[in-house]
Amino acid sequence: MKCKQYIFQLTSGQLADAPLGVKLEARLHRLQCRHCRAFTHNDQALQHVMNTYREHTQRADESKQDQVD
């Protein structure tokens, strides 16, 4: 697997639904490639920040609705 393939599959969500062979190939590539390891780490951190922000905005919206009611 090449870096371009790995990154595309990771960011498009195809890696999560991929067959076992593809997942193993991706894992081996990530173990060998420091660039893809770093990209994966940064992607996970970004997902965490986005999820936290989404939860924060939903709670703010809910509290605004409670104040209106």
N, C-alpha and C positions, 0 to 999 in steps of 0.2 A: 504494500500500500504506500502511496506517495503522500506527502504532506497535504497537497491540494485536495486529494480525495478524503483524507482523514478530517480535515477542517470542514469541508463541505458537509460530510455526513454528520459531524458533531453539531454544527450550527443549524442544520436543517431538521434535526431530530430523527434522521434516518438511522442513526447508530443505535438508538434506544430500541427500535423495532427490528433491527437487523438479525439475521440468523446467527447462530453460535459461531460459525466459521469466520464470519465477517467481524464479529465482536472480538474474537481471539486475534485476528490479523491486526485490528485496530489497536488492541492492547499491546501487542508485540511492537508495533510501530511506535507507540507512545513511550514504551520502555527504552527504545533505541534513540529516539529523536528528542533532544532537549528543547527544541523550538516548539514542538507540538505539546510537550509536557507543560511548558510555560503558557502556551495558548490555552490549554485545557484549564489550568489553574486560574488564569485571568477570566475565562468564560464562566467558571463556577462562581468566582467572586462577583462578577457582574450580575449573574442570575440571583445571587443572594441579595445584593443591593436592590435590584428591581423588585424582588418579592417583598422585601422589607418596606420599600416605598409604597407598593401597592396596598399592603396591609395597613400602613399608616394612613393613606388617603381614604381607604374604606372606613376605617374607624372614625376619621374626621367627618366624613359624609353622614355616618350613622348618628354621631353626636349632634350634628346640625339638624337632622330630621327629628331627633328627640326634643330639641329645643323648640322647634316649630310646632310640634304636636302638643 
